[in-house]
Amino acid sequence: MGFGTELLFVMLLGFLILGPRKMHAMLGHVARAKADFDKATRSFKSQLTSALDVKPQLPKDARQTQDAQSAE
């Protein structure tokens, strides 16, 4: 039994237990939840990427101290 066969079995079982109207509503909820999860995942990935791409900057007074030490 492959993944497609198992999915078909679960869908048929849900259709028999819930009926066509509730099954349709349930699939709508699952689709919205998956879309929200994908949106949150993309947002997290973009925030993580932008945070890792930014070079850390020293505060202004620390840069002056560092520049003074390198000039000596």
mmCIF file as Biopython writes it, N, C-alpha, C and O atoms, coordinates in Angstrom:
data_model
#
loop_
_atom_site.group_PDB
_atom_site.id
_atom_site.type_symbol
_atom_site.label_atom_id
_atom_site.label_alt_id
_atom_site.label_comp_id
_atom_site.label_asym_id
_atom_site.label_entity_id
_atom_site.label_seq_id
_atom_site.pdbx_PDB_ins_code
_atom_site.Cartn_x
_atom_site.Cartn_y
_atom_site.Cartn_z
_atom_site.occupancy
_atom_site.B_iso_or_equiv
_atom_site.auth_seq_id
_atom_site.auth_asym_id
_atom_site.pdbx_PDB_model_num
ATOM 1   N N  . MET A ? 1  ? 0.847   -1.190 0.000  1.0 0.0 1  A 1 
ATOM 2   C CA . MET A ? 1  ? 0.000   0.000  0.000  1.0 0.0 1  A 1 
ATOM 3   C C  . MET A ? 1  ? 0.884   1.242  0.000  1.0 0.0 1  A 1 
ATOM 4   O O  . MET A ? 1  ? 1.701   1.429  0.902  1.0 0.0 1  A 1 
ATOM 5   N N  . GLY A ? 2  ? 0.723   2.075  -0.996 1.0 0.0 2  A 1 
ATOM 6   C CA . GLY A ? 2  ? 1.491   3.304  -1.086 1.0 0.0 2  A 1 
ATOM 7   C C  . GLY A ? 2  ? 0.783   4.442  -0.380 1.0 0.0 2  A 1 
ATOM 8   O O  . GLY A ? 2  ? -0.298  4.276  0.185  1.0 0.0 2  A 1 
ATOM 9   N N  . PHE A ? 3  ? 1.418   5.602  -0.426 1.0 0.0 3  A 1 
ATOM 10  C CA . PHE A ? 3  ? 0.851   6.784  0.237  1.0 0.0 3  A 1 
ATOM 11  C C  . PHE A ? 3  ? -0.476  7.184  -0.381 1.0 0.0 3  A 1 
ATOM 12  O O  . PHE A ? 3  ? -1.395  7.576  0.339  1.0 0.0 3  A 1 
ATOM 13  N N  . GLY A ? 4  ? -0.595  7.095  -1.692 1.0 0.0 4  A 1 
ATOM 14  C CA . GLY A ? 4  ? -1.835  7.457  -2.381 1.0 0.0 4  A 1 
ATOM 15  C C  . GLY A ? 4  ? -2.988  6.565  -1.980 1.0 0.0 4  A 1 
ATOM 16  O O  . GLY A ? 4  ? -4.114  7.032  -1.808 1.0 0.0 4  A 1 
ATOM 17  N N  . THR A ? 5  ? -2.712  5.280  -1.829 1.0 0.0 5  A 1 
ATOM 18  C CA . THR A ? 5  ? -3.754  4.327  -1.436 1.0 0.0 5  A 1 
ATOM 19  C C  . THR A ? 5  ? -4.211  4.596  -0.005 1.0 0.0 5  A 1 
ATOM 20  O O  . THR A ? 5  ? -5.405  4.548  0.292  1.0 0.0 5  A 1 
ATOM 21  N N  . GLU A ? 6  ? -3.258  4.878  0.874  1.0 0.0 6  A 1 
ATOM 22  C CA . GLU A ? 6  ? -3.614  5.178  2.260  1.0 0.0 6  A 1 
ATOM 23  C C  . GLU A ? 6  ? -4.436  6.457  2.346  1.0 0.0 6  A 1 
ATOM 24  O O  . GLU A ? 6  ? -5.406  6.528  3.101  1.0 0.0 6  A 1 
ATOM 25  N N  . LEU A ? 7  ? -4.051  7.462  1.575  1.0 0.0 7  A 1 
ATOM 26  C CA . LEU A ? 7  ? -4.789  8.723  1.564  1.0 0.0 7  A 1 
ATOM 27  C C  . LEU A ? 7  ? -6.204  8.513  1.053  1.0 0.0 7  A 1 
ATOM 28  O O  . LEU A ? 7  ? -7.156  9.066  1.605  1.0 0.0 7  A 1 
ATOM 29  N N  . LEU A ? 8  ? -6.344  7.726  0.014  1.0 0.0 8  A 1 
ATOM 30  C CA . LEU A ? 8  ? -7.664  7.429  -0.533 1.0 0.0 8  A 1 
ATOM 31  C C  . LEU A ? 8  ? -8.516  6.700  0.494  1.0 0.0 8  A 1 
ATOM 32  O O  . LEU A ? 8  ? -9.705  6.989  0.624  1.0 0.0 8  A 1 
ATOM 33  N N  . PHE A ? 9  ? -7.925  5.753  1.228  1.0 0.0 9  A 1 
ATOM 34  C CA . PHE A ? 9  ? -8.650  5.021  2.260  1.0 0.0 9  A 1 
ATOM 35  C C  . PHE A ? 9  ? -9.126  5.954  3.373  1.0 0.0 9  A 1 
ATOM 36  O O  . PHE A ? 9  ? -10.268 5.851  3.820  1.0 0.0 9  A 1 
ATOM 37  N N  . VAL A ? 10 ? -8.269  6.851  3.815  1.0 0.0 10 A 1 
ATOM 38  C CA . VAL A ? 10 ? -8.629  7.797  4.879  1.0 0.0 10 A 1 
ATOM 39  C C  . VAL A ? 10 ? -9.731  8.733  4.396  1.0 0.0 10 A 1 
ATOM 40  O O  . VAL A ? 10 ? -10.661 9.035  5.144  1.0 0.0 10 A 1 
ATOM 41  N N  . MET A ? 11 ? -9.631  9.194  3.150  1.0 0.0 11 A 1 
ATOM 42  C CA . MET A ? 11 ? -10.670 10.082 2.602  1.0 0.0 11 A 1 
ATOM 43  C C  . MET A ? 11 ? -12.014 9.359  2.526  1.0 0.0 11 A 1 
ATOM 44  O O  . MET A ? 11 ? -13.047 9.929  2.874  1.0 0.0 11 A 1 
ATOM 45  N N  . LEU A ? 12 ? -12.001 8.109  2.073  1.0 0.0 12 A 1 
ATOM 46  C CA . LEU A ? 12 ? -13.232 7.330  1.978  1.0 0.0 12 A 1 
ATOM 47  C C  . LEU A ? 12 ? -13.823 7.091  3.360  1.0 0.0 12 A 1 
ATOM 48  O O  . LEU A ? 12 ? -15.035 7.202  3.547  1.0 0.0 12 A 1 
ATOM 49  N N  . LEU A ? 13 ? -12.978 6.767  4.322  1.0 0.0 13 A 1 
ATOM 50  C CA . LEU A ? 13 ? -13.443 6.549  5.690  1.0 0.0 13 A 1 
ATOM 51  C C  . LEU A ? 13 ? -14.031 7.841  6.271  1.0 0.0 13 A 1 
ATOM 52  O O  . LEU A ? 13 ? -15.085 7.809  6.907  1.0 0.0 13 A 1 
ATOM 53  N N  . GLY A ? 14 ? -13.365 8.958  6.059  1.0 0.0 14 A 1 
ATOM 54  C CA . GLY A ? 14 ? -13.886 10.244 6.533  1.0 0.0 14 A 1 
ATOM 55  C C  . GLY A ? 14 ? -15.199 10.601 5.876  1.0 0.0 14 A 1 
ATOM 56  O O  . GLY A ? 14 ? -16.098 11.138 6.522  1.0 0.0 14 A 1 
ATOM 57  N N  . PHE A ? 15 ? -15.312 10.303 4.585  1.0 0.0 15 A 1 
ATOM 58  C CA . PHE A ? 15 ? -16.554 10.578 3.865  1.0 0.0 15 A 1 
ATOM 59  C C  . PHE A ? 15 ? -17.707 9.756  4.439  1.0 0.0 15 A 1 
ATOM 60  O O  . PHE A ? 15 ? -18.827 10.252 4.569  1.0 0.0 15 A 1 
ATOM 61  N N  . LEU A ? 16 ? -17.426 8.491  4.782  1.0 0.0 16 A 1 
ATOM 62  C CA . LEU A ? 16 ? -18.476 7.631  5.334  1.0 0.0 16 A 1 
ATOM 63  C C  . LEU A ? 16 ? -18.864 8.047  6.750  1.0 0.0 16 A 1 
ATOM 64  O O  . LEU A ? 16 ? -20.037 7.979  7.116  1.0 0.0 16 A 1 
ATOM 65  N N  . ILE A ? 17 ? -17.896 8.473  7.541  1.0 0.0 17 A 1 
ATOM 66  C CA . ILE A ? 17 ? -18.174 8.841  8.931  1.0 0.0 17 A 1 
ATOM 67  C C  . ILE A ? 17 ? -18.789 10.233 9.030  1.0 0.0 17 A 1 
ATOM 68  O O  . ILE A ? 17 ? -19.791 10.422 9.719  1.0 0.0 17 A 1 
ATOM 69  N N  . LEU A ? 18 ? -18.191 11.208 8.344  1.0 0.0 18 A 1 
ATOM 70  C CA . LEU A ? 18 ? -18.630 12.592 8.482  1.0 0.0 18 A 1 
ATOM 71  C C  . LEU A ? 18 ? -19.745 12.988 7.521  1.0 0.0 18 A 1 
ATOM 72  O O  . LEU A ? 18 ? -20.551 13.865 7.830  1.0 0.0 18 A 1 
ATOM 73  N N  . GLY A ? 19 ? -19.790 12.364 6.393  1.0 0.0 19 A 1 
ATOM 74  C CA . GLY A ? 19 ? -20.759 12.756 5.382  1.0 0.0 19 A 1 
ATOM 75  C C  . GLY A ? 19 ? -20.159 13.819 4.478  1.0 0.0 19 A 1 
ATOM 76  O O  . GLY A ? 19 ? -19.121 14.394 4.805  1.0 0.0 19 A 1 
ATOM 77  N N  . PRO A ? 20 ? -20.798 14.086 3.347  1.0 0.0 20 A 1 
ATOM 78  C CA . PRO A ? 20 ? -20.201 14.994 2.358  1.0 0.0 20 A 1 
ATOM 79  C C  . PRO A ? 20 ? -20.072 16.447 2.818  1.0 0.0 20 A 1 
ATOM 80  O O  . PRO A ? 20 ? -19.077 17.098 2.499  1.0 0.0 20 A 1 
ATOM 81  N N  . ARG A ? 21 ? -21.034 16.960 3.544  1.0 0.0 21 A 1 
ATOM 82  C CA . ARG A ? 21 ? -20.983 18.376 3.955  1.0 0.0 21 A 1 
ATOM 83  C C  . ARG A ? 21 ? -19.910 18.613 5.018  1.0 0.0 21 A 1 
ATOM 84  O O  . ARG A ? 21 ? -19.114 19.545 4.903  1.0 0.0 21 A 1 
ATOM 85  N N  . LYS A ? 22 ? -19.890 17.775 6.043  1.0 0.0 22 A 1 
ATOM 86  C CA . LYS A ? 22 ? -18.891 17.954 7.100  1.0 0.0 22 A 1 
ATOM 87  C C  . LYS A ? 22 ? -17.488 17.644 6.589  1.0 0.0 22 A 1 
ATOM 88  O O  . LYS A ? 22 ? -16.515 18.267 7.014  1.0 0.0 22 A 1 
ATOM 89  N N  . MET A ? 23 ? -17.388 16.674 5.671  1.0 0.0 23 A 1 
ATOM 90  C CA . MET A ? 23 ? -16.086 16.338 5.108  1.0 0.0 23 A 1 
ATOM 91  C C  . MET A ? 23 ? -15.554 17.528 4.308  1.0 0.0 23 A 1 
ATOM 92  O O  . MET A ? 23 ? -14.367 17.845 4.389  1.0 0.0 23 A 1 
ATOM 93  N N  . HIS A ? 24 ? -16.405 18.175 3.552  1.0 0.0 24 A 1 
ATOM 94  C CA . HIS A ? 24 ? -16.008 19.346 2.769  1.0 0.0 24 A 1 
ATOM 95  C C  . HIS A ? 24 ? -15.545 20.472 3.696  1.0 0.0 24 A 1 
ATOM 96  O O  . HIS A ? 24 ? -14.529 21.115 3.429  1.0 0.0 24 A 1 
ATOM 97  N N  . ALA A ? 25 ? -16.278 20.711 4.773  1.0 0.0 25 A 1 
ATOM 98  C CA . ALA A ? 25 ? -15.903 21.747 5.737  1.0 0.0 25 A 1 
ATOM 99  C C  . ALA A ? 25 ? -14.583 21.396 6.421  1.0 0.0 25 A 1 
ATOM 100 O O  . ALA A ? 25 ? -13.742 22.269 6.633  1.0 0.0 25 A 1 
ATOM 101 N N  . MET A ? 26 ? -14.403 20.131 6.763  1.0 0.0 26 A 1 
ATOM 102 C CA . MET A ? 26 ? -13.179 19.683 7.426  1.0 0.0 26 A 1 
ATOM 103 C C  . MET A ? 26 ? -11.975 19.871 6.500  1.0 0.0 26 A 1 
ATOM 104 O O  . MET A ? 26 ? -10.922 20.329 6.945  1.0 0.0 26 A 1 
ATOM 105 N N  . LEU A ? 27 ? -12.118 19.525 5.230  1.0 0.0 27 A 1 
ATOM 106 C CA . LEU A ? 27 ? -11.023 19.707 4.279  1.0 0.0 27 A 1 
ATOM 107 C C  . LEU A ? 27 ? -10.692 21.188 4.092  1.0 0.0 27 A 1 
ATOM 108 O O  . LEU A ? 27 ? -9.532  21.547 3.889  1.0 0.0 27 A 1 
ATOM 109 N N  . GLY A ? 28 ? -11.706 22.037 4.162  1.0 0.0 28 A 1 
ATOM 110 C CA . GLY A ? 28 ? -11.470 23.484 4.080  1.0 0.0 28 A 1 
ATOM 111 C C  . GLY A ? 28 ? -10.646 23.981 5.257  1.0 0.0 28 A 1 
ATOM 112 O O  . GLY A ? 28 ? -9.740  24.797 5.086  1.0 0.0 28 A 1 
ATOM 113 N N  . HIS A ? 29 ? -10.958 23.492 6.448  1.0 0.0 29 A 1 
ATOM 114 C CA . HIS A ? 29 ? -10.200 23.879 7.642  1.0 0.0 29 A 1 
ATOM 115 C C  . HIS A ? 29 ? -8.755  23.397 7.557  1.0 0.0 29 A 1 
ATOM 116 O O  . HIS A ? 29 ? -7.826  24.120 7.918  1.0 0.0 29 A 1 
ATOM 117 N N  . VAL A ? 30 ? -8.577  22.171 7.077  1.0 0.0 30 A 1 
ATOM 118 C CA . VAL A ? 30 ? -7.223  21.619 6.945  1.0 0.0 30 A 1 
ATOM 119 C C  . VAL A ? 30 ? -6.422  22.424 5.930  1.0 0.0 30 A 1 
ATOM 120 O O  . VAL A ? 30 ? -5.248  22.716 6.160  1.0 0.0 30 A 1 
ATOM 121 N N  . ALA A ? 31 ? -7.039  22.782 4.821  1.0 0.0 31 A 1 
ATOM 122 C CA . ALA A ? 31 ? -6.351  23.564 3.785  1.0 0.0 31 A 1 
ATOM 123 C C  . ALA A ? 31 ? -5.955  24.942 4.314  1.0 0.0 31 A 1 
ATOM 124 O O  . ALA A ? 31 ? -4.850  25.409 4.038  1.0 0.0 31 A 1 
ATOM 125 N N  . ARG A ? 32 ? -6.836  25.597 5.066  1.0 0.0 32 A 1 
ATOM 126 C CA . ARG A ? 32 ? -6.507  26.913 5.639  1.0 0.0 32 A 1 
ATOM 127 C C  . ARG A ? 32 ? -5.381  26.800 6.663  1.0 0.0 32 A 1 
ATOM 128 O O  . ARG A ? 32 ? -4.490  27.648 6.709  1.0 0.0 32 A 1 
ATOM 129 N N  . ALA A ? 33 ? -5.424  25.755 7.481  1.0 0.0 33 A 1 
ATOM 130 C CA . ALA A ? 33 ? -4.368  25.560 8.475  1.0 0.0 33 A 1 
ATOM 131 C C  . ALA A ? 33 ? -3.028  25.323 7.795  1.0 0.0 33 A 1 
ATOM 132 O O  . ALA A ? 33 ? -2.007  25.845 8.241  1.0 0.0 33 A 1 
ATOM 133 N N  . LYS A ? 34 ? -3.020  24.550 6.732  1.0 0.0 34 A 1 
ATOM 134 C CA . LYS A ? 34 ? -1.771  24.299 5.999  1.0 0.0 34 A 1 
ATOM 135 C C  . LYS A ? 34 ? -1.262  25.584 5.356  1.0 0.0 34 A 1 
ATOM 136 O O  . LYS A ? 34 ? -0.058  25.837 5.363  1.0 0.0 34 A 1 
ATOM 137 N N  . ALA A ? 35 ? -2.148  26.390 4.807  1.0 0.0 35 A 1 
ATOM 138 C CA . ALA A ? 35 ? -1.745  27.664 4.204  1.0 0.0 35 A 1 
ATOM 139 C C  . ALA A ? 35 ? -1.163  28.606 5.262  1.0 0.0 35 A 1 
ATOM 140 O O  . ALA A ? 35 ? -0.156  29.268 5.010  1.0 0.0 35 A 1 
ATOM 141 N N  . ASP A ? 36 ? -1.781  28.672 6.431  1.0 0.0 36 A 1 
ATOM 142 C CA . ASP A ? 36 ? -1.259  29.508 7.518  1.0 0.0 36 A 1 
ATOM 143 C C  . ASP A ? 36 ? 0.106   29.014 7.988  1.0 0.0 36 A 1 
ATOM 144 O O  . ASP A ? 36 ? 0.998   29.813 8.275  1.0 0.0 36 A 1 
ATOM 145 N N  . PHE A ? 37 ? 0.261   27.701 8.065  1.0 0.0 37 A 1 
ATOM 146 C CA . PHE A ? 37 ? 1.539   27.127 8.474  1.0 0.0 37 A 1 
ATOM 147 C C  . PHE A ? 37 ? 2.630   27.450 7.446  1.0 0.0 37 A 1 
ATOM 148 O O  . PHE A ? 37 ? 3.749   27.806 7.816  1.0 0.0 37 A 1 
ATOM 149 N N  . ASP A ? 38 ? 2.302   27.326 6.164  1.0 0.0 38 A 1 
ATOM 150 C CA . ASP A ? 38 ? 3.273   27.650 5.117  1.0 0.0 38 A 1 
ATOM 151 C C  . ASP A ? 38 ? 3.657   29.123 5.149  1.0 0.0 38 A 1 
ATOM 152 O O  . ASP A ? 38 ? 4.822   29.466 4.947  1.0 0.0 38 A 1 
ATOM 153 N N  . LYS A ? 39 ? 2.685   29.995 5.401  1.0 0.0 39 A 1 
ATOM 154 C CA . LYS A ? 39 ? 2.954   31.434 5.477  1.0 0.0 39 A 1 
ATOM 155 C C  . LYS A ? 39 ? 3.880   31.744 6.659  1.0 0.0 39 A 1 
ATOM 156 O O  . LYS A ? 39 ? 4.820   32.528 6.531  1.0 0.0 39 A 1 
ATOM 157 N N  . ALA A ? 40 ? 3.608   31.127 7.797  1.0 0.0 40 A 1 
ATOM 158 C CA . ALA A ? 40 ? 4.455   31.342 8.973  1.0 0.0 40 A 1 
ATOM 159 C C  . ALA A ? 40 ? 5.862   30.804 8.741  1.0 0.0 40 A 1 
ATOM 160 O O  . ALA A ? 40 ? 6.840   31.408 9.181  1.0 0.0 40 A 1 
ATOM 161 N N  . THR A ? 41 ? 5.966   29.682 8.059  1.0 0.0 41 A 1 
ATOM 162 C CA . THR A ? 41 ? 7.270   29.094 7.761  1.0 0.0 41 A 1 
ATOM 163 C C  . THR A ? 41 ? 8.075   30.009 6.846  1.0 0.0 41 A 1 
ATOM 164 O O  . THR A ? 41 ? 9.259   30.243 7.091  1.0 0.0 41 A 1 
ATOM 165 N N  . ARG A ? 42 ? 7.439   30.531 5.787  1.0 0.0 42 A 1 
ATOM 166 C CA . ARG A ? 42 ? 8.127   31.459 4.880  1.0 0.0 42 A 1 
ATOM 167 C C  . ARG A ? 42 ? 8.568   32.718 5.604  1.0 0.0 42 A 1 
ATOM 168 O O  . ARG A ? 42 ? 9.666   33.218 5.358  1.0 0.0 42 A 1 
ATOM 169 N N  . SER A ? 43 ? 7.732   33.239 6.492  1.0 0.0 43 A 1 
ATOM 170 C CA . SER A ? 43 ? 8.063   34.438 7.251  1.0 0.0 43 A 1 
ATOM 171 C C  . SER A ? 43 ? 9.256   34.181 8.162  1.0 0.0 43 A 1 
ATOM 172 O O  . SER A ? 43 ? 10.171  35.001 8.246  1.0 0.0 43 A 1 
ATOM 173 N N  . PHE A ? 44 ? 9.242   33.047 8.839  1.0 0.0 44 A 1 
ATOM 174 C CA . PHE A ? 44 ? 10.342  32.703 9.738  1.0 0.0 44 A 1 
ATOM 175 C C  . PHE A ? 44 ? 11.642  32.540 8.964  1.0 0.0 44 A 1 
ATOM 176 O O  . PHE A ? 44 ? 12.691  33.010 9.404  1.0 0.0 44 A 1 
ATOM 177 N N  . LYS A ? 45 ? 11.579  31.876 7.816  1.0 0.0 45 A 1 
ATOM 178 C CA . LYS A ? 45 ? 12.781  31.674 7.000  1.0 0.0 45 A 1 
ATOM 179 C C  . LYS A ? 45 ? 13.341  33.004 6.511  1.0 0.0 45 A 1 
ATOM 180 O O  . LYS A ? 45 ? 14.556  33.203 6.520  1.0 0.0 45 A 1 
ATOM 181 N N  . SER A ? 46 ? 12.470  33.914 6.086  1.0 0.0 46 A 1 
ATOM 182 C CA . SER A ? 46 ? 12.959  35.204 5.586  1.0 0.0 46 A 1 
ATOM 183 C C  . SER A ? 46 ? 13.555  36.041 6.718  1.0 0.0 46 A 1 
ATOM 184 O O  . SER A ? 46 ? 14.557  36.725 6.512  1.0 0.0 46 A 1 
ATOM 185 N N  . GLN A ? 47 ? 12.958  35.996 7.906  1.0 0.0 47 A 1 
ATOM 186 C CA . GLN A ? 47 ? 13.517  36.722 9.044  1.0 0.0 47 A 1 
ATOM 187 C C  . GLN A ? 47 ? 14.864  36.140 9.452  1.0 0.0 47 A 1 
ATOM 188 O O  . GLN A ? 47 ? 15.797  36.881 9.763  1.0 0.0 47 A 1 
ATOM 189 N N  . LEU A ? 48 ? 14.964  34.831 9.451  1.0 0.0 48 A 1 
ATOM 190 C CA . LEU A ? 48 ? 16.218  34.179 9.813  1.0 0.0 48 A 1 
ATOM 191 C C  . LEU A ? 48 ? 17.311  34.495 8.795  1.0 0.0 48 A 1 
ATOM 192 O O  . LEU A ? 48 ? 18.452  34.770 9.167  1.0 0.0 48 A 1 
ATOM 193 N N  . THR A ? 49 ? 16.962  34.455 7.524  1.0 0.0 49 A 1 
ATOM 194 C CA . THR A ? 49 ? 17.929  34.761 6.470  1.0 0.0 49 A 1 
ATOM 195 C C  . THR A ? 49 ? 18.405  36.197 6.568  1.0 0.0 49 A 1 
ATOM 196 O O  . THR A ? 49 ? 19.602  36.460 6.455  1.0 0.0 49 A 1 
ATOM 197 N N  . SER A ? 50 ? 17.488  37.129 6.776  1.0 0.0 50 A 1 
ATOM 198 C CA . SER A ? 50 ? 17.887  38.532 6.867  1.0 0.0 50 A 1 
ATOM 199 C C  . SER A ? 50 ? 18.717  38.790 8.124  1.0 0.0 50 A 1 
ATOM 200 O O  . SER A ? 50 ? 19.624  39.622 8.101  1.0 0.0 50 A 1 
ATOM 201 N N  . ALA A ? 51 ? 18.424  38.096 9.206  1.0 0.0 51 A 1 
ATOM 202 C CA . ALA A ? 51 ? 19.198  38.274 10.435 1.0 0.0 51 A 1 
ATOM 203 C C  . ALA A ? 51 ? 20.607  37.715 10.284 1.0 0.0 51 A 1 
ATOM 204 O O  . ALA A ? 51 ? 21.555  38.270 10.838 1.0 0.0 51 A 1 
ATOM 205 N N  . LEU A ? 52 ? 20.751  36.629 9.544  1.0 0.0 52 A 1 
ATOM 206 C CA . LEU A ? 52 ? 22.066  36.029 9.362  1.0 0.0 52 A 1 
ATOM 207 C C  . LEU A ? 52 ? 22.901  36.781 8.322  1.0 0.0 52 A 1 
ATOM 208 O O  . LEU A ? 52 ? 24.130  36.721 8.360  1.0 0.0 52 A 1 
ATOM 209 N N  . ASP A ? 53 ? 22.251  37.484 7.402  1.0 0.0 53 A 1 
ATOM 210 C CA . ASP A ? 53 ? 22.964  38.221 6.365  1.0 0.0 53 A 1 
ATOM 211 C C  . ASP A ? 53 ? 23.506  39.563 6.843  1.0 0.0 53 A 1 
ATOM 212 O O  . ASP A ? 53 ? 24.442  40.095 6.246  1.0 0.0 53 A 1 
ATOM 213 N N  . VAL A ? 54 ? 22.943  40.110 7.893  1.0 0.0 54 A 1 
ATOM 214 C CA . VAL A ? 54 ? 23.352  41.424 8.393  1.0 0.0 54 A 1 
ATOM 215 C C  . VAL A ? 54 ? 24.678  41.277 9.134  1.0 0.0 54 A 1 
ATOM 216 O O  . VAL A ? 54 ? 24.832  40.408 9.992  1.0 0.0 54 A 1 
ATOM 217 N N  . LYS A ? 55 ? 25.637  42.145 8.787  1.0 0.0 55 A 1 
ATOM 218 C CA . LYS A ? 55 ? 26.919  42.130 9.481  1.0 0.0 55 A 1 
ATOM 219 C C  . LYS A ? 55 ? 26.755  42.856 10.812 1.0 0.0 55 A 1 
ATOM 220 O O  . LYS A ? 55 ? 26.143  43.922 10.863 1.0 0.0 55 A 1 
ATOM 221 N N  . PRO A ? 56 ? 27.290  42.294 11.876 1.0 0.0 56 A 1 
ATOM 222 C CA . PRO A ? 56 ? 27.171  42.979 13.170 1.0 0.0 56 A 1 
ATOM 223 C C  . PRO A ? 56 ? 27.982  44.265 13.164 1.0 0.0 56 A 1 
ATOM 224 O O  . PRO A ? 56 ? 29.110  44.290 12.670 1.0 0.0 56 A 1 
ATOM 225 N N  . GLN A ? 57 ? 27.421  45.314 13.703 1.0 0.0 57 A 1 
ATOM 226 C CA . GLN A ? 57 ? 28.105  46.605 13.770 1.0 0.0 57 A 1 
ATOM 227 C C  . GLN A ? 57 ? 28.399  46.929 15.220 1.0 0.0 57 A 1 
ATOM 228 O O  . GLN A ? 57 ? 27.572  46.712 16.106 1.0 0.0 57 A 1 
ATOM 229 N N  . LEU A ? 58 ? 29.575  47.445 15.440 1.0 0.0 58 A 1 
ATOM 230 C CA . LEU A ? 58 ? 29.952  47.871 16.780 1.0 0.0 58 A 1 
ATOM 231 C C  . LEU A ? 58 ? 29.321  49.214 17.083 1.0 0.0 58 A 1 
ATOM 232 O O  . LEU A ? 58 ? 29.079  50.001 16.167 1.0 0.0 58 A 1 
ATOM 233 N N  . PRO A ? 59 ? 29.049  49.493 18.349 1.0 0.0 59 A 1 
ATOM 234 C CA . PRO A ? 59 ? 28.573  50.834 18.707 1.0 0.0 59 A 1 
ATOM 235 C C  . PRO A ? 59 ? 29.634  51.872 18.347 1.0 0.0 59 A 1 
ATOM 236 O O  . PRO A ? 59 ? 30.815  51.543 18.229 1.0 0.0 59 A 1 
ATOM 237 N N  . LYS A ? 60 ? 29.213  53.124 18.173 1.0 0.0 60 A 1 
ATOM 238 C CA . LYS A ? 60 ? 30.098  54.184 17.706 1.0 0.0 60 A 1 
ATOM 239 C C  . LYS A ? 60 ? 31.318  54.362 18.611 1.0 0.0 60 A 1 
ATOM 240 O O  . LYS A ? 60 ? 32.433  54.510 18.109 1.0 0.0 60 A 1 
ATOM 241 N N  . ASP A ? 61 ? 31.133  54.350 19.922 1.0 0.0 61 A 1 
ATOM 242 C CA . ASP A ? 61 ? 32.267  54.542 20.824 1.0 0.0 61 A 1 
ATOM 243 C C  . ASP A ? 61 ? 33.216  53.343 20.796 1.0 0.0 61 A 1 
ATOM 244 O O  . ASP A ? 61 ? 34.421  53.511 20.980 1.0 0.0 61 A 1 
ATOM 245 N N  . ALA A ? 62 ? 32.698  52.156 20.571 1.0 0.0 62 A 1 
ATOM 246 C CA . ALA A ? 62 ? 33.559  50.976 20.477 1.0 0.0 62 A 1 
ATOM 247 C C  . ALA A ? 62 ? 34.378  51.025 19.193 1.0 0.0 62 A 1 
ATOM 248 O O  . ALA A ? 62 ? 35.533  50.601 19.182 1.0 0.0 62 A 1 
ATOM 249 N N  . ARG A ? 63 ? 33.784  51.546 18.090 1.0 0.0 63 A 1 
ATOM 250 C CA . ARG A ? 63 ? 34.535  51.677 16.838 1.0 0.0 63 A 1 
ATOM 251 C C  . ARG A ? 63 ? 35.667  52.676 16.991 1.0 0.0 63 A 1 
ATOM 252 O O  . ARG A ? 63 ? 36.759  52.463 16.465 1.0 0.0 63 A 1 
ATOM 253 N N  . GLN A ? 64 ? 35.415  53.771 17.712 1.0 0.0 64 A 1 
ATOM 254 C CA . GLN A ? 64 ? 36.460  54.766 17.900 1.0 0.0 64 A 1 
ATOM 255 C C  . GLN A ? 64 ? 37.601  54.185 18.723 1.0 0.0 64 A 1 
ATOM 256 O O  . GLN A ? 64 ? 38.769  54.447 18.437 1.0 0.0 64 A 1 
ATOM 257 N N  . THR A ? 65 ? 37.272  53.401 19.737 1.0 0.0 65 A 1 
ATOM 258 C CA . THR A ? 65 ? 38.292  52.760 20.560 1.0 0.0 65 A 1 
ATOM 259 C C  . THR A ? 65 ? 39.087  51.758 19.719 1.0 0.0 65 A 1 
ATOM 260 O O  . THR A ? 65 ? 40.310  51.675 19.831 1.0 0.0 65 A 1 
ATOM 261 N N  . GLN A ? 66 ? 38.390  51.010 18.886 1.0 0.0 66 A 1 
ATOM 262 C CA . GLN A ? 66 ? 39.052  50.024 18.036 1.0 0.0 66 A 1 
ATOM 263 C C  . GLN A ? 66 ? 39.951  50.721 17.010 1.0 0.0 66 A 1 
ATOM 264 O O  . GLN A ? 66 ? 41.066  50.265 16.756 1.0 0.0 66 A 1 
ATOM 265 N N  . ASP A ? 67 ? 39.473  51.823 16.419 1.0 0.0 67 A 1 
ATOM 266 C CA . ASP A ? 67 ? 40.272  52.566 15.448 1.0 0.0 67 A 1 
ATOM 267 C C  . ASP A ? 67 ? 41.509  53.148 16.128 1.0 0.0 67 A 1 
ATOM 268 O O  . ASP A ? 67 ? 42.592  53.151 15.543 1.0 0.0 67 A 1 
ATOM 269 N N  . ALA A ? 68 ? 41.360  53.637 17.345 1.0 0.0 68 A 1 
ATOM 270 C CA . ALA A ? 68 ? 42.498  54.220 18.075 1.0 0.0 68 A 1 
ATOM 271 C C  . ALA A ? 68 ? 43.523  53.142 18.398 1.0 0.0 68 A 1 
ATOM 272 O O  . ALA A ? 68 ? 44.727  53.396 18.343 1.0 0.0 68 A 1 
ATOM 273 N N  . GLN A ? 69 ? 43.068  51.961 18.729 1.0 0.0 69 A 1 
ATOM 274 C CA . GLN A ? 69 ? 44.003  50.874 19.057 1.0 0.0 69 A 1 
ATOM 275 C C  . GLN A ? 69 ? 44.743  50.396 17.796 1.0 0.0 69 A 1 
ATOM 276 O O  . GLN A ? 69 ? 45.928  50.067 17.853 1.0 0.0 69 A 1 
ATOM 277 N N  . SER A ? 70 ? 44.040  50.363 16.673 1.0 0.0 70 A 1 
ATOM 278 C CA . SER A ? 70 ? 44.695  49.898 15.439 1.0 0.0 70 A 1 
ATOM 279 C C  . SER A ? 70 ? 45.657  50.960 14.907 1.0 0.0 70 A 1 
ATOM 280 O O  . SER A ? 70 ? 46.590  50.617 14.182 1.0 0.0 70 A 1 
ATOM 281 N N  . ALA A ? 71 ? 45.464  52.227 15.239 1.0 0.0 71 A 1 
ATOM 282 C CA . ALA A ? 71 ? 46.364  53.310 14.772 1.0 0.0 71 A 1 
ATOM 283 C C  . ALA A ? 71 ? 47.679  53.275 15.539 1.0 0.0 71 A 1 
ATOM 284 O O  . ALA A ? 71 ? 48.701  53.745 15.039 1.0 0.0 71 A 1 
ATOM 285 N N  . GLU A ? 72 ? 47.663  52.730 16.734 1.0 0.0 72 A 1 
ATOM 286 C CA . GLU A ? 72 ? 48.889  52.696 17.554 1.0 0.0 72 A 1 
ATOM 287 C C  . GLU A ? 72 ? 49.811  51.682 17.092 1.0 0.0 72 A 1 
ATOM 288 O O  . GLU A ? 72 ? 50.888  51.519 17.667 1.0 0.0 72 A 1 
#
